[in-house]
Amino acid sequence: MAKMMPAFVLAAAVLACSAGARAQTAPTPVPDMKPDLSAMSFMLGTWSCKSHVRGSERPDTSTTTMDLDGRWMRSHDVAPPFDKFRSRPIVTDTFTTYNPDLKIWVSTWVDNFGGYGTVTSPGWDGNKITWTTVVSQDGSTGSDTTTKDSDTHTTDVANGKDRDGKPTPTVTTVCSKS
């Protein structure tokens, strides 16, 4: 019996040491690369916008912040009812990021009417960035060009085609940073 006791104690000591060594091993760090969103940083803040839609002027307030650990910019837009086609505010959340692997900007949005869409852009060409529709809930396609007039003023022109290939009305939006 005396011979078994030291073997048991030795085995317990070996197990305790090996468990302690495993617990002290640091996990391999996961790369934490964030996209370079600096080309869009002027958009951060609150903007007052006016869109010309179907002959009516639609006011809109948009607030853009950094979100999701600095990997996305989030714009929260609220547009009150502005014509006979809308009886309640349109609330839209848009998330924008840069994909360095594909070298494209990606923006995806959802609204409180069930609308959604995803657009991409190769980036700025001077003071203009043009987005191309990848998918939209209504099957429409199109492009949207934003002109950075200054760090506090933008002009946006969107046009496209509906799912039947007919042109959609051009929408021009002018925004000023508050």
GILIN-V81171 format. One record per residue. RES is the residue in three letters. PSI is psi in whole degrees, -180 to 180 (none if undefined). Layout:
# GILIN-V81171
RES&PSI ; RES&PSI
This chain:
# GILIN-V81171
MET&-35 ; ALA&-32 ; LYS&-33 ; MET&-33 ; MET&-50 ; PRO&-36 ; ALA&-41 ; PHE&-43 ; VAL&-42 ; LEU&-44 ; ALA&-42 ; ALA&-40 ; ALA&-42 ; VAL&-44 ; LEU&-43 ; ALA&-41 ; CYS&-42 ; SER&-35 ; ALA&-40 ; GLY&-38 ; ALA&-39 ; ARG&-39 ; ALA&-27 ; GLN&-13 ; THR&122 ; ALA&141 ; PRO&155 ; THR&125 ; PRO&140 ; VAL&134 ; PRO&137 ; ASP&58 ; MET&131 ; LYS&143 ; PRO&152 ; ASP&103 ; LEU&11 ; SER&-30 ; ALA&-19 ; MET&2 ; SER&-25 ; PHE&-20 ; MET&-17 ; LEU&137 ; GLY&-168 ; THR&133 ; TRP&144 ; SER&126 ; CYS&156 ; LYS&124 ; SER&143 ; HIS&109 ; VAL&122 ; ARG&43 ; GLY&-1 ; SER&157 ; GLU&125 ; ARG&118 ; PRO&156 ; ASP&139 ; THR&129 ; SER&128 ; THR&123 ; THR&130 ; THR&165 ; MET&146 ; ASP&168 ; LEU&59 ; ASP&32 ; GLY&15 ; ARG&-14 ; TRP&150 ; MET&134 ; ARG&125 ; SER&126 ; HIS&114 ; ASP&141 ; VAL&120 ; ALA&119 ; PRO&166 ; PRO&138 ; PHE&-11 ; ASP&-178 ; LYS&-11 ; PHE&-14 ; ARG&120 ; SER&0 ; ARG&163 ; PRO&149 ; ILE&122 ; VAL&124 ; THR&136 ; ASP&126 ; THR&132 ; PHE&129 ; THR&137 ; THR&175 ; TYR&132 ; ASN&103 ; PRO&-24 ; ASP&-44 ; LEU&-9 ; LYS&48 ; ILE&151 ; TRP&143 ; VAL&134 ; SER&132 ; THR&143 ; TRP&156 ; VAL&153 ; ASP&172 ; ASN&7 ; PHE&5 ; GLY&4 ; GLY&152 ; TYR&160 ; GLY&161 ; THR&133 ; VAL&155 ; THR&160 ; SER&144 ; PRO&-13 ; GLY&-169 ; TRP&138 ; ASP&94 ; GLY&-124 ; ASN&19 ; LYS&144 ; ILE&130 ; THR&129 ; TRP&142 ; THR&132 ; THR&128 ; VAL&-45 ; VAL&145 ; SER&153 ; GLN&-27 ; ASP&5 ; GLY&5 ; SER&160 ; THR&168 ; GLY&-172 ; SER&159 ; ASP&117 ; THR&122 ; THR&131 ; THR&125 ; LYS&99 ; ASP&-34 ; SER&-180 ; ASP&-11 ; THR&13 ; HIS&130 ; THR&155 ; THR&132 ; ASP&135 ; VAL&121 ; ALA&137 ; ASN&168 ; GLY&-157 ; LYS&146 ; ASP&-179 ; ARG&-17 ; ASP&2 ; GLY&4 ; LYS&141 ; PRO&140 ; THR&157 ; PRO&142 ; THR&135 ; VAL&122 ; THR&129 ; THR&130 ; VAL&129 ; CYS&144 ; SER&137 ; LYS&132 ; SER&none
